Amino acid sequence: MVAITGTLIVEIVVFLVTIWLLKRWFWGPLLAVLDARRKRIADGIAAAEEGRRQLAEAEKQAGKAIEEARERATEIIENSNRRAREIIEAARGEAETERAREMERARAEIEQATQQARESLRGDFARLSAAAAGRLLGKELDADKHASLVDEFAEQLVHG
């Protein structure tokens, strides 16, 4: 057995006083430092989680923005292609109209040239036939009678 002596009692008292002093002056501040550190770690973990959440939200919004931009770009391209087709069709229509106008103008010019050539040929034919008839008959026909004969003959040729 252990003998209780004065030294033991002093040692117990010194031990209890040391524990009390440590608890009063050291243990409280030590727990406060540990609590502060635990709080900083918990705040850091919470901030990291919030950062991850915000990052995920930002990635989600960036994805939406990219998708909207793609859709807008596709829409712009489709509108541009449609407008280009419309312009091409309008140009084709205008070209076709212009071609038809030019063809009509050319036909009119050809018709006019044909009429002028016919009139010129009638005149030449009338002069030649009058000269030939005059030589055959030995006299000259009057111009009015000759012109009416030539016109009549030309009409018979034209109408068959």
C-alpha positions, 0 to 999 in steps of 0.5 A: 500500500501507499503511505500517505505522507506529507510529500504525497499530500503536497504533490496532490495539492501541487498537481491540483493547483497545476491542473486548475492553473492550466485549466484557467490560463491555458486550457481555455485559450487552447480550446478557443484556438482549436475552436477558431481553427475548427470554425475556419476549416468549416468556413473554408469547406463551406466556401469551397462547396459554395465555390463549387456550386457557383462554378457549376451554376456558371458552367450551366449558364455558360452552356446556355449562353453558348447554346443560345449563341449557336441557335442565334448564329444558325438563325442568322445563317438561315436568314442570310441563306434565305435572303440570298435565295430571294435575291437570286430569285429576284435577279433571275426574275428581273433577268427573265423580264429583261430578256423578254423585253429585249426579245420583244424589242428585237422582234419589233426591230426585225419586223420593222426591218422586214417591212422596210425591206419589203417596201424597198423590194416593192419599189425596186420591183415596181421600177424594174417591172415598169422598165421591163414592161416599157421595153417590151411594149416599147412605151412608158407606162404612167407611174400611177397605173404602174404603181397600182399594178405592182401593188396588186401583184405584190399583194397576190404574191404575199397572200399567195 
